[in-house]
Amino acid sequence: MKSSGRNISLTSYDDLFSTEETRQADAREQIQQIPLSELHPFRDHPFRVVDDDRMMETVESVKEYGVLVPAIARPLEDGGYEIVAGHRRKRACELAGLDTMPVIVRDLDDDESVIIMVDSNLQRENILPSERAKAYQMKLEAIKHQGARRDLTSSQVATKLRADQVVGAEAGVSKDVVHRYIRLNSLEQSLRDKVDSGELAFTPAVELSYLKPEEQQWLQNALEVTQQTPSLSQAQRIKKESKEGTLSEQGVMEIMSEEKKPLYNSVTLSHDTLKKYFPKSYTAKQMEKVIIKLLDNWLRNRQRAQER
């Protein structure tokens, strides 16, 4: 029998038995070019998008290569899309003069969206303490709402973890560190800003987060008048008096007006001590610059270790 010469196309097994809903979902998972005007920020997005030097580097990369990693967004009921991951990429596209960007559109519920949004941002460098605090709290509440109990082991007898342990494990810190960061959300905005700027140290800030809003305002006023920042011992005393119900505005002012003892005595390094570490041509100023840089690296490593 002669062939009819026509190509016969057989429907695949997957096409025969997949539902229309499944086929539509597969299509939506493909990368689409979405107009920037249809992409809206995630509700209560905790991470700031700043036009800093790093953003300008991203803009230049977008101009030269385009957006290499698609954003993730979910459809909104009223039209358009809510960005789940890719807020900085969208801003870079705006600054680069683009009208669209590549996006993976995915149907996600609120809890799934929060978890993806937080995880996609926590790996970035230079996250402010207040951003981390809000992100940890959002993810913790999402996991609790899901009723999720995740396994972080492949053994047959799986270890079931609490939600705060999951948040910590996936961020590389302990659950205690997670809760300490979340405490920052109880600070008034002016004090959170001081933590972000480094004017208020993290550990004293955690202690002061237990103060009532009015007491925090007393503290803020005292900081402005005295131009001092609370030490850990001062913060603990203020917290203790607040807990006992004996704290007053005058009491906060008196504590913050105390003369502090210097943390360090003068340290002098002799030339004989330093000369084995530096070339003979190095001046004292060059030595000092290297020492400060090494101390900065040591401090960052120490802070990371304390968070784990």
N, C-alpha and C positions, 0 to 999 in steps of 0.2 A: 504494500500500500504506500502510495506516495504521500510524503509529508505535505501538509497544507501550507507550510512555509511560515505560518504565523507563530509568534512567540507565545508560549503558554506560561502565565504567571500563576503560581500556586500560593494560596494564602498560607502564611506561616502558622505554626501551632500557637505561638504567642498571640498573633492577631486574632485567631479564631476564638480563643478563650479569654482574652483580655476584655475588660469592660470599657465602655466609652469613657467613664470617669477616670479609669487608669490611663487610657491613651491621652486624655486631656492633661492629666497630671504630669505624664512624661514630657508632653510638649511644653508645659509651663516650666519644667526644670531646665530647658535649654536656655542658652545665653541669648538675651534680647537686648537690643539697643533701645533704651527708654529715655524719653526727653527729660532733661533735668527738672523742668517745671512740674513734672508729674511725680517727682521723688520728694518725699517729706521726711523730716527728722523723726527719729524714734521718740515716742512720748517719754518724758522724764529722762532723756539721754544724759547719763552722768558725766560723760567725757567731753571736755571742751575742745572745740575746733578753732585753732589759733593760726593766724597768718604770720607764723614765725619763719625762721630760716629753714627749718625742716619742711615746712609747707612749700616754701619757694623751691626747694630741691625737688619735691614731688611734682610741682607744676612743670618744671623743666623736663622731668622724666615723661610726664604725660604729653607734653608738646612733641617730644622726640619719638617716643615709642607707643604712645597711647596708654590706656589703662590695662595693665597686664593681668591683674586679678579682678574678676568681676565682683561687683557688690552683690549683696543678698538683700532682697526686699520681699515684702508680703503685700498682697492686694488689700486696699482699703474699701470698706463698704460704700463710701461715698465717691469712689473713684480715685485714681492715682495709687501710689504705692508708699508704704512706710519702710524706710531704710532700716534694716536690721544690722548689717555690717557694711561699712563703706562711706561713712559721713565725711571723712577727710578726703577720700577719693572724689566724692561729689564736689567738695569745695575746690579741689585742685582743678577739676574739669571746668568749673565756673571761671576760675582765674585764668585758665588756659584759653578761654573763649570758645569752649565746645558747647554744643546744644544737647548732646546725648551722651550716655555712658553705658557700657555693658553691664547687665544685671541678670542675675538668676532669680526669677520670681518663684517663690515657694509658699505653699499654704502652711502657715505656722500658727499655733495658738499663742496666747500671751506668754505663757510660761516658757515654751520652747524658744520664742523670740528673745525673751530676756536672757536666757542662758547663752544663746548664740551671740547676742550683742555683747554681753560681758566678756565671754571667753575670747572673742575676736579682738578685744581692746586691751585686756589685762597683760598681754604679752609685750605691749609697747613699752619703750623706755620713757622715763620722765613723767610718770603718772603722779599727779598730785595726791596727797593724803586724803583730801576730801573726795576726790574722784574715786579712789580705791574704796573708801568707806561706803559711799553710796552704792557702788557696783557690788561689793560683797553683800550688802543688805538686800539688794534687788534679787541677786541670784539665790541667796539663802531662802527668801520668801517664795521664789518660784519653785525651788526644789521641794520645799515643804508643801506647797500647794499641789504639786504633782503627786505627792505621796511617794516620791522616788526614794528607793533604797538601792544605791548602786554598788556593784561589786568592783573592787579594785584589785582583785586577785583571780587567777584562773584555776585555782585549786578546787577540788570537788567540794570541800567544806568551805564555802565562800564566807568572807568576812563582810558582814553587813555594817555599813557605816551610817552615822547620823548625818543630817543635812549639813551641819557646820563642818564636820570632818571632810565631807565631799568637797565643799567650797575650798577649804584649806588645802587639801591634797592636790586639787587641780590647779591651785595657784602657787603651790610649792611652799606653803606656810602651815603652821599649826592652827587648830581650831581656836585656840586662845588668842592668837594674833588676829584671826578673823573678827572675833568679838571685840577686841581692843580697837580695831579700826572702826567697827560699826558704832562704838561708843561716840566717835567724833560727830556722828549725825545728831547727837543731843546737844552739841554746842551751838550757841548763837552764831549767826553768819559772820559777824565781825571777828569772833575768836577763831572760827574755821579758816578765815582768810589769813590770820596770823600764823596758823599751823602751816598753811600752804606756802607762805612766804619765808618760813623758817624763824619768824620772830618768837613763836611759841613752840617749845619742844614737844615732841609727840607724847612722851610718857607723862609729863605734867598735864598736858591737854586731856589725856584720858581720865586722870583724877578729877579735873575740873568739870568734866562733862556731866558729873553727878549733881552739879549745882542747879538750883532752880533758876528759871529765866531771869527773875529779878536779881538774884545773887550774881548771875553772870554779868548783868549790866553794871552792878557795883564793881565787879572785877575790871570790866572794860574801862570804866571811868578811872579806877585806880591806876591802871596801866598807862593811861594817857597823862595823868597828873605826875606820876613818879618816873615815867619813861623807863620803867623796869619790866623785866619779864620774870614770871614766877619760877623759882627752882622747884625741884621735885618735893623737897621737904616743905616748902611754903604751900604748894598745891595740896599736899596731904593734910596740912594743918587746916587750910581753908575748907577742904572737904569734910574733915572731922567735925569742925564747928558747925557746918551746915547740917550734917547728920544729927548732931546733938540739939539742933535748934537754937544755938547760941550765936550764930553768925550775924554780924551787922555790917552796914556799909562802912562805918568807922573802923570796925575790926579788920575788914579787908584792906582798908587804906593803911592801917598801922602795920599789918603784916608786909604789905608791898613796899612800905617806906623803910623797912629795916635795912641797915647797911650789910651788904653781903661780903663774906670773906672771899678773897680771890681763890679761884679754883686751883691755880697753879702758882708755885713760886717761880722766880726767874730761873731759866735753864741756860747754862753757858756751855758751849762745846768748844774745846780748845782746838787750835790749828793742828796739833799733833794727832788728835782724835779724828779729824776730818780728812787729813791729807791722804790717807790710804784709800779713800773712797773716790777722790776726785783727781783729775789731771792737774798738773802744776799750774797750767795756764788759767784755771778757773778763778774768777774773782769771788769775793765774799757774797756779792749779790747773785751770781750765778749758782753758787752753792745753795743759798737760801731758796732760790726758785725751785731747784731740784728737790730739796727736802720737803718743801710745802706740797709739791705735786705728789710725792710718795706718801705723805701723810694723808692727803685727800683720798688717794686710792685705798689706803689702809682703813680710813673711816668708812668709805662706802662698803667695803667688804665686811667690816664689823657690823654695820647696820643691817646688811642682808642676812648675816648669820643670826642676828637677834630676832629677825622676823620669822625664821624657820622654826 
